[in-house]
Amino acid sequence: MRTKRMASTVVLDPTLRIKPTKKNPPIFINNVVEEIEGLIRVYKEGKVERPQIVPCVEASFLSPEYQGVVNSRDIVIDKSKNIWARFYVPISVTSQLAHTRSNNNKLPLLVYFHGGGFCVGSAAWSCYHEFLSKLSSNLGCLIMSVNYRLAPENPLPTAYEDGFKSLNWLKQQAAPAAAMTTVKSHNSECYWWWRHCDFSRIFLIGDSAGANITQHLATSLASYNLTPLTFRGSVLLQPFFGGKARTNSERLVAQSPRSTLSLQASDTYWRLALPPGANRDHPWCNPSANSESLRHVLPVMVCVSEIDILRDRNLEFCAALSKAGKKVECKVYEGVGHAFQILSKSELSLMRSNQMMAHIKAFISRY
């Protein structure tokens, strides 16, 4: 006689209590002060949890289509602050240049900053690793993807400071004394990418919060002596801006349950990232409202997603730059949402992503 299988049920003993220990005190859900489901949870005690919603991968982990096409390695910039960068070198392009007699056989360098509302994300996330491998191959350029410290443990301006520290480290690699040492030591950790790098053609680029970092760095470059580096332009992919007054896209753009950025999540990120006492009209959050934030000394291309709560913020930013007499190009991608080029695998997203890469390549070629 066959027995009928019953679904198992877990019954909690009402007398059960978690016994606290000195090493691992209990943390209860009612102690949560900020949360973005699946991404970050902040407790009253100061503990921060970040579920690994996106896997981190080693630099050597490349999908079959990029094995032997792109070389990638990680290099430490500041060990004490856990600032490091993942470099990408397009092997096929560098091999072709090695067989030419042209003196101009160096490649432009893109310094990339990842997104994540300043609170989550990593240069080791698999989605960024795949996107930047493809970008390096398609554009024929070097990429330095910076891993910076996150809020709320390290609120702004920490991410900006880490960005400048990365640029200063890059300056040191390009300095004549360091260059001579690198040339003599072909086995140095930098020679494999350094020998292909055109330090006179550097572009700043980032998506979402990383685009915010890019904008801040580009605006402030004149305050720093980064010679012999030469910065030619910046590319902002769906830059993460905000403001106290809501825009139409923030109020009206319909977001799917799986959207990468909702208005509620945006507000939470800003509460965690901004310094105490600052609101969403702070220049770091709302650069369009502050003329000092528009001192953009570089030509800039802004890539905007049509189905994104940030759409109107991004368009307002482009209009403000244009009004201030800055060189700005604005590209709008129809039918796609925030960070589509990083996180979406739909046929439309892949098509728009290829369009975006073509636009970035054309922008770089002009400068």
PyMOL commands that set and color helices and strands:
alter all, ss='L'
color gray80, all
select helices_A, chain A and resi 29-31+64-66+79-81+91-98+126-139+158-174+176-184+191-194+209-223+248-252+263-273+287-289+291-294+311-323+340-343+347-366
alter helices_A, ss='H'
color red, helices_A
select strands_A, chain A and resi 32-36+40-43+48-49+70-78+83-90+107-113+142-147+197-207+231-237+300-307+328-337
alter strands_A, ss='S'
color yellow, strands_A
deselect
rebuild
show_as cartoon
